[in-house]
Amino acid sequence: MGEVINLRRALKDRDKRVREEKADANRIAFGRLKVERELSEAEATLERARLDAHRLEHGDAPSDDS
C-alpha cells in the first residue's frame, strides 16, 4: 500500500512552495538598483522603437489597379 500523507500538511507545503517561488520572482523584478531599472526600461524603449521603425504599414503599399 502507498504511503499515508497528511492532506493538510501537503496543502500547506504546496502553498509555501508557491509563495516562495513568487517571492523569488519579486526579488528578481524589484530587488534591483534604480540605475539598473532605468537601464532596463531604456533598453526596452529602444528595442520597441527599433521594431516600430521596421514595421511595414499596409496603407503605404502601392496598389495594383490595372
Backbone as a printed PyTorch tensor [residue, N CA C, xyz], in Angstrom:
tensor([[[  0.8420,  -1.1620,   0.0000],
         [  0.0000,   0.0000,   0.0000],
         [  0.8980,   1.2390,   0.0000]],

        [[  0.3830,   2.3440,  -0.5410],
         [  1.1510,   3.5790,  -0.6400],
         [  1.3450,   4.2480,   0.7050]],

        [[  2.1650,   5.2260,   0.6930],
         [  2.4720,   5.9610,   1.9140],
         [  1.3030,   6.8780,   2.2750]],

        [[  0.9600,   6.9130,   3.5410],
         [ -0.1270,   7.7590,   4.0190],
         [  0.4280,   9.1670,   4.2440]],

        [[ -0.2760,  10.1590,   3.6680],
         [  0.1660,  11.5340,   3.8430],
         [ -0.9350,  12.3490,   4.4990]],

        [[ -0.5300,  13.3680,   5.1960],
         [ -1.4860,  14.2670,   5.8160],
         [ -1.8350,  15.3220,   4.7730]],

        [[ -3.0910,  15.3630,   4.3430],
         [ -3.5330,  16.2660,   3.2910],
         [ -3.3320,  17.7170,   3.7020]],

        [[ -3.6360,  18.0410,   4.9490],
         [ -3.4750,  19.4210,   5.4130],
         [ -2.0050,  19.8480,   5.3110]],

        [[ -1.0970,  18.9640,   5.7140],
         [  0.3400,  19.2760,   5.6440],
         [  0.7820,  19.4080,   4.1920]],

        [[  0.2760,  18.5510,   3.3190],
         [  0.6420,  18.5980,   1.9080],
         [  0.1800,  19.9120,   1.2770]],

        [[ -1.0350,  20.3550,   1.6160],
         [ -1.5430,  21.6160,   1.0740],
         [ -0.7310,  22.7980,   1.5910]],

        [[ -0.3730,  22.7670,   2.8670],
         [  0.4400,  23.8400,   3.4420],
         [  1.8140,  23.8800,   2.7660]],

        [[  2.4050,  22.7160,   2.5280],
         [  3.7060,  22.6600,   1.8640],
         [  3.6190,  23.2100,   0.4450]],

        [[  2.5410,  22.8460,  -0.2640],
         [  2.3610,  23.3370,  -1.6320],
         [  2.1970,  24.8630,  -1.6360]],

        [[  1.3770,  25.3780,  -0.7400],
         [  1.1610,  26.8200,  -0.6650],
         [  2.4580,  27.5550,  -0.3140]],

        [[  3.2310,  26.9790,   0.5830],
         [  4.5020,  27.6000,   0.9660],
         [  5.4590,  27.6370,  -0.2250]],

        [[  5.4960,  26.5640,  -1.0000],
         [  6.3640,  26.4990,  -2.1760],
         [  5.9570,  27.5510,  -3.2050]],

        [[  4.6400,  27.7370,  -3.4000],
         [  4.1360,  28.7450,  -4.3410],
         [  4.5230,  30.1430,  -3.8730]],

        [[  4.3580,  30.4210,  -2.5710],
         [  4.7240,  31.7360,  -2.0260],
         [  6.2160,  32.0080,  -2.1850]],

        [[  7.0460,  30.9820,  -1.9550],
         [  8.4960,  31.1550,  -2.0980],
         [  8.8830,  31.4300,  -3.5560]],

        [[  8.2300,  30.7570,  -4.5010],
         [  8.5220,  30.9980,  -5.9150],
         [  8.1440,  32.4200,  -6.3080]],

        [[  6.9990,  32.8900,  -5.8100],
         [  6.5770,  34.2530,  -6.1020],
         [  7.5370,  35.2570,  -5.4780]],

        [[  7.9980,  34.9810,  -4.2610],
         [  8.9440,  35.8730,  -3.5950],
         [ 10.2620,  35.9280,  -4.3670]],

        [[ 10.7140,  34.7950,  -4.8860],
         [ 11.9440,  34.7810,  -5.6870],
         [ 11.7840,  35.6310,  -6.9400]],

        [[ 10.6390,  35.4960,  -7.5950],
         [ 10.3990,  36.2880,  -8.8030],
         [ 10.3510,  37.7740,  -8.4710]],

        [[  9.7370,  38.1340,  -7.3510],
         [  9.6760,  39.5320,  -6.9450],
         [ 11.0560,  40.0740,  -6.5890]],

        [[ 11.8900,  39.2510,  -5.9800],
         [ 13.2470,  39.6960,  -5.6600],
         [ 14.0190,  40.0300,  -6.9330]],

        [[ 13.8100,  39.2320,  -7.9520],
         [ 14.4880,  39.4890,  -9.2250],
         [ 13.9350,  40.7480,  -9.8760]],

        [[ 12.6130,  40.8970,  -9.8830],
         [ 11.9870,  42.0200, -10.5820],
         [ 12.1630,  43.3360,  -9.8390]],

        [[ 12.0380,  43.3190,  -8.5280],
         [ 12.0080,  44.5730,  -7.7800],
         [ 13.2410,  44.7990,  -6.9180]],

        [[ 14.0860,  43.8330,  -6.7840],
         [ 15.2500,  43.9570,  -5.9120],
         [ 16.4740,  44.4580,  -6.6510]],

        [[ 16.2870,  45.4460,  -7.5150],
         [ 17.4010,  45.9840,  -8.2850],
         [ 17.6020,  47.4500,  -7.9370]],

        [[ 18.7790,  47.9400,  -8.2440],
         [ 19.0650,  49.3470,  -8.0220],
         [ 18.2730,  50.1990,  -9.0060]],

        [[ 18.0700,  51.4470,  -8.6590],
         [ 17.3150,  52.3510,  -9.5130],
         [ 17.9890,  52.4910, -10.8750]],

        [[ 19.3090,  52.5390, -10.8820],
         [ 20.0530,  52.6640, -12.1360],
         [ 19.8090,  51.4490, -13.0270]],

        [[ 19.7810,  50.2680, -12.4240],
         [ 19.5380,  49.0510, -13.2020],
         [ 18.1330,  49.0470, -13.7950]],

        [[ 17.1370,  49.4720, -12.9920],
         [ 15.7600,  49.5370, -13.5090],
         [ 15.6570,  50.5210, -14.6610]],

        [[ 16.2700,  51.6960, -14.4980],
         [ 16.2080,  52.7060, -15.5540],
         [ 16.9020,  52.2120, -16.8170]],

        [[ 18.0170,  51.4960, -16.6660],
         [ 18.7230,  50.9450, -17.8190],
         [ 17.8400,  49.9290, -18.5410]],

        [[ 17.1770,  49.0600, -17.7990],
         [ 16.2910,  48.0650, -18.4110],
         [ 15.1360,  48.7350, -19.1480]],

        [[ 14.5640,  49.7690, -18.5350],
         [ 13.4720,  50.4890, -19.1830],
         [ 13.9420,  51.1770, -20.4550]],

        [[ 15.1340,  51.7780, -20.4150],
         [ 15.6740,  52.4510, -21.5920],
         [ 15.9530,  51.4550, -22.7130]],

        [[ 16.4740,  50.2870, -22.3670],
         [ 16.7320,  49.2550, -23.3740],
         [ 15.4270,  48.7700, -23.9920]],

        [[ 14.3970,  48.5930, -23.1750],
         [ 13.1040,  48.1450, -23.6940],
         [ 12.5030,  49.2020, -24.6150]],

        [[ 12.6250,  50.4690, -24.2440],
         [ 12.1050,  51.5550, -25.0770],
         [ 12.8440,  51.6060, -26.4130]],

        [[ 14.1580,  51.4670, -26.3620],
         [ 14.9580,  51.4730, -27.5850],
         [ 14.5830,  50.3020, -28.4880]],

        [[ 14.4020,  49.1340, -27.9030],
         [ 14.0350,  47.9590, -28.6910],
         [ 12.6550,  48.1460, -29.3350]],

        [[ 11.6900,  48.7200, -28.5830],
         [ 10.3740,  48.9900, -29.1440],
         [ 10.4680,  49.9790, -30.3050]],

        [[ 11.3080,  50.9960, -30.1500],
         [ 11.4720,  51.9900, -31.2130],
         [ 12.0790,  51.3450, -32.4600]],

        [[ 13.0490,  50.4430, -32.2610],
         [ 13.6560,  49.7420, -33.4070],
         [ 12.6210,  48.8980, -34.1360]],

        [[ 11.8100,  48.2000, -33.3810],
         [ 10.7830,  47.3590, -34.0130],
         [  9.7590,  48.2120, -34.7500]],

        [[  9.3500,  49.3200, -34.1490],
         [  8.3850,  50.2070, -34.8030],
         [  8.9640,  50.8170, -36.0680]],

        [[ 10.2630,  51.0950, -36.0810],
         [ 10.8960,  51.6840, -37.2590],
         [ 10.9190,  50.6990, -38.4340]],

        [[ 10.9230,  49.4080, -38.1300],
         [ 10.9570,  48.3970, -39.1880],
         [  9.5710,  47.8840, -39.5530]],

        [[  8.5550,  48.4150, -38.9400],
         [  7.1920,  47.9640, -39.1840],
         [  6.7400,  48.4050, -40.5830]],

        [[  6.0960,  47.5230, -41.2970],
         [  5.5510,  47.8310, -42.6050],
         [  4.0960,  48.2390, -42.4330]],

        [[  3.7500,  49.3590, -43.0000],
         [  2.3710,  49.8310, -42.9440],
         [  1.6400,  49.3590, -44.1950]],

        [[  0.4720,  48.8290, -44.0330],
         [ -0.2960,  48.3190, -45.1750],
         [ -0.8410,  49.4500, -46.0310]],

        [[ -1.0750,  50.6100, -45.4810],
         [ -1.6240,  51.7270, -46.2250],
         [ -0.5990,  52.3630, -47.1810]],

        [[  0.6900,  52.1600, -46.9580],
         [  1.7380,  52.7480, -47.7950],
         [  2.0920,  51.9200, -49.0250]],

        [[  1.5710,  50.7050, -49.1100],
         [  1.9110,  49.8180, -50.2070],
         [  1.2600,  50.3220, -51.5100]],

        [[  1.9870,  50.2530, -52.6150],
         [  1.3890,  50.6710, -53.9020],
         [  0.2620,  49.7130, -54.2850]],

        [[ -0.7560,  50.2740, -54.8960],
         [ -1.9130,  49.4580, -55.2540],
         [ -1.7440,  48.9090, -56.6750]],

        [[ -2.3550,  47.7970, -56.9450],
         [ -2.3170,  47.1700, -58.2700],
         [ -3.6580,  47.3940, -58.9490]],

        [[ -3.9450,  48.6330, -59.3230],
         [ -5.1990,  48.9640, -60.0190],
         [ -4.9800,  48.9100, -61.5200]],

        [[ -4.9310,  47.7210, -62.0970],
         [ -4.6920,  47.5840, -63.5230],
         [ -5.9720,  47.4460, -64.2860]]])
